[in-house]
Amino acid sequence: MKTFIIAEAGANHNRNFNQALALIDAASAAEADAVKFQTYSSETLYSQNTPDFAGYKNINNLIKEIELPREWQKDLKDYCDDKQIEFMSTPFDEKAVEQLVSVGVKRLKIAGFEATDLRFVDMVASTNLPLIISAGIGCDLDFIEKIIRICHAQKNYDLTILHCNNAYPTPPQDINLNTLRQIKKRYGKDVKVGLSDHTMNTLTPALAVALGAQVIEKHYTLSKQLPGPDHAFALECTELKEMIENVRVAEMSLGIKKTKYTESEESFAMAGRSIVAKTSIKAGDTLNTTNLTTKRPFLEGNHHASEWFDVVGLTAKKDYLPDSFI
């Protein structure tokens, strides 16, 4: 199954429309399946009484500086359609949900910090669009069950749960990828699983795919040096392409060997060993561990070394010189 890869542009457009288009171009060039922005407003995201925290002074002003102009959304979707890449945006309020549904998005995403807002989850689930939900901070296995129940109560059954660590960036020792296995084991009948990854490397998503992730989401930017809160921990465009290539290699690597030789191994089959005469053998001699050994190559018609215990003890039907194939 092909992994669905979401290139997370987020707020890295810096309220510059051409920069937003360039982000779409980059995601398309990297062969992502979707490019995702975020639709929020300072008035509906943070209370006006929010104190300064995490190094941010006046968080409302910061959000104002990076929020997506909502009048862009249709134009961004049209541009994505032209580039044959899916347009997505994460809604953070009810109006954003309505707007995204009206522009024709195929699915909606609920962010990690919002996944524990069951009021909001219920509202988004009521659209009956497929949902991708980050199980982030404060969201353990038991809480995922609450999310699933709320969505099912709205008769919304197309759910993907993304394991997520909401530290930006996430240290590798805190990504805890085996959580994917736990989610899949417990809820695999009800949801698809994936990873919203905030580590700084291009390898983690491929490891997640090896553990069963079906959806990958990763922040990217045109440059880590651009101003704004999300650029520094995002992948640059060449890294995004490398990450996607790693994921595709992981997908190809997950098959199960069903025959003795894969197609690529067939030309190397002769590198196996054959049973050969170790000493001179006369017709009528018993073949044994003294007069037999194994050596390369294996040629069609020979006894393969794997038949050793079937051949030892048989009677030679003809004479063999040392190194002759049996």
N, C-alpha and C positions, 0 to 999 in steps of 0.2 A: 504494500500500500504506500502511495506517495505521501510524504509528509507535507502538510499545508504550512507554508512558511509566511509569517506576517512580518514585514519590515516596518518597524514602529518608528514613524517620523515624529509622532508626538507633537511637542511644541517647538521642534527644531527648525520650523519655518521662519521663526523670529518676526512674525507678522509681515513677511515680505512674500508677496504672491509668486514672484518669479523664483524665489528660493524654494517655495513649496513645490512648484513645478519641477525644479531641478531635483528635489528629493524623490519625486515620482519617477523621473528619468533614471535616477540611480538605482532605485529598487527594481525597475523593469530591466535595466541592464544586468543586474545581479541575478535575475531570473527568480525573484521572489514571487509568491502567488498573490500576495495582497500588500498594499501599503496602507498604513493606519495612522490617522491623526487623532486628536482629542478635542471634544467639543465641551467647553465649560465656560463659565463666567464667574468673575470674582464675587458677584452679588449672591450667587446661589451655591458657591463652593465653600466659602469661609464666612463665618460670622464677622460682623464689623467689630466685635469685641475680642477678636483673636489676639492674644499677646504675641510678642516677638518670640520666635523659637527656632532652634536648629540653625542659628546664624542668620535667619531672615528677619529683617525689620520691615514691618508693615506688609504682611503677606498679601493683603488685598491689592496693594499697588503692584507687587511682583506679578500676580496673576493677570492683572490688567495688561501688563506689558507683553505677556506671552500667549494670551488666549487667542484662539482661532477666530478670525472674523467669520461669522456664520454665513454671510452672503457668499463666501467662497465655495461653500460645500458642493453646490450643484456643478460649478465650473470645475472643481477638482475631480468630482466623479466623472464628468464628461471627458476630462483629460485622461483619467485612468482608463476609461472605456476605450479611448483611442489607442492607448498604449497596451491594451489587452492585459491589464493587471487590475485586480479587484480593489475598489475603493472601500475603505472602512474608516470609522471614527468611533472612539469610545465616548458615549454620552455620560454626562455627569449631572444632568437634571432632566426633568420631565419634558421640557420644551425641546431639549436637544434630542431626546428619543423621538419625539414627533417629527422633528425636522429631518432626521436621518431616515426615518421610515418613508417620509414624503419624497426624498430624493432617490429612493429605490435601492438602499443597501440590501445586500443578500443576507446579512447576519449582523448581530450586535455583540459588543464586547462589554463586560462589566469588569472594572479595574479592581486590583487587589485591595485597595483601601475601602472601596465601595461594596465589596462582596459580603461584608458583615452587616451592611445596612439592608436588613431583610425587607423593609418597606420599599426600598428602591429596587431590589431584586424582583419583588413581586410585580412592580409596575413594568419593568423591562420584559419580564417573562410574559406579560399579558399581550405583548405584540405578536406572540407566536412565531417570531422569527427565530432561526437557530441562534443559540447563545454560546458564547465563549466566555467563561468566568474564571478569573484568576483567584485561586485559593491562596491568598497572601497572608499578611500579618493578622494574627488573631483567628486564623481559620484552620482548625485541625480536622482530622478525619470525621469526628462526630458532627462538626459544624457543616461539613460538606453534605451530610445527610439532610440537614435542615434546608439547605439551598435546593437540593434535588426535590424534596417534598413540596416546597413552595412552587417550583417550576412545574412539577407534575400536577399540582392543584389547578394551575392555569392551563392544563393540557398542553404544556410545552415540553416535549420529550427529546428534542434535538439539542443535547447539551454536551459541551466540552469543558472539562475542568483542567485548568492549567496550574500545575504546581508552581509556586511563586515565592521568592524571598523579596520582601519590599525594602531591602537595604540597597542604596544607590551609591556606589556599586556594591555587589554582593561578593564577599570573600569566598573563594572556592570551598573552604572548609565549612561554610554555612549553606551551601546550595542543597545538600542532602538529597541527591537524585534518587536514592532508593525509595523515597516517598512515592515516586511514580508507580512503583510496583505495588505499594500498599493501596494506593487509590484504585489501581486497576483490579487488584484482587478483591477489594471490598465492593467497588461500585462499577466494575467493568461491564455489567449487563445494562447499566443505565446511562453511562457516559463514555465519551471518548476522553483520552488523557493527553496532556501536553505539558509544555514548559514555557513559562514567561521568564526569560533569563536576563538577569542584570549583572552577571559576571563580566569581567573585562576581556575575556578570551573568546576565540572562535571555535574552540573544541567542545565546550560544555553541551551545546545543542546536539552535536553528533552523538555524544555519550548518552544523552537523554533518549535519542531515537533508538539506540541499542537497547535501552531499558523499556521501550514500548511507547514513547511519545509519538503522537500522531499529528500534533500541531506544535509549532515553534514560533515564539514571538521574541523579537530582539530590537532594541533601540539602535538607530543609526543616525549619522549626521554627515553633512558635507565636510565638516572640519571640527575637530575637538577644540580648536582655538576660538571658535565663534563665541560671542557673548550669550549668556543664558544658562539656566540651571541644569539642563539635560545634556548638553553637548559633551562634557568631559568624560562621562561614563559610557557614551554611545560608541558603536563601531563606526569607523570611517568606511567609505564606499568600497575600497579594496578589501577591507576586512569583512564587510558584509558578504561580498562575493565569495571570499574564502570560506566563510562560515557555511554558506549554502552549498558550496562544493563538498565540504566535509559531511554535511547531512546527506547529500546524495550518495557519497561513497558509503556511508553507514548503511543506508537503505539497501544498496547493492550487496553489502557484505553479510546480510542477515538470513541468507537462504539456508536450507538444510540439504546436505549431500545425500542424494538418493541412489547413486550408482557407484561402482568401484572407482570409475574415473569420471571426472568432469570433462567437458569438451576441451578445456584448456590443458588438461593433463594427458590427453590421448597421445600426443606426440612425445611425451616423456615416459610412456609406459615401459619402453625398453630399458630404462634406467633401473628397473627392478632386477631381482636376482633369479637365476635359473639353478636347477640342481645339475651339477656337473660331476664328472668322474675325478676323484682326487688322486687315484692310482690307476694302473691298468686293470681292467675288469674283463674277465672271460665270460662268454655265454654260459649260463648255468650257475654262475657265482651268485651268492646272496648279496643284495645291495644293503650296505650297512654304514654305520657312522665312521668306519675306518676307510672305506674306499669311495665315499661320497663327500662332497662339500657343496657350498653354494657360492656362486659368483655372478657378477653382471656380465652381459646384459640378459634381459628376458626377451626371447624371440618367440614369435607365434609357433606353436608346435612343441615347444619345450615344456618340461614340468617346472612350474613356478616354485620358488622357494617356499611358498605358503603350503605346498603339498608335501613337504619334507616327511612328515609322520605317516603319510599314506604310501610313500615310495620306499622308505626304509623297511626292509624285511621281504621285499619282492625279489623275484629271481630275474637276473639279467637275461634278455632274449638274444643278445648279440655281444660282440666284443666292443670295448670302449678303451680308447687311449686316454691318458691324463688330460684333463680340461675339456673332454668331449661333453657335449650336452646330452643329458639323459632323455 
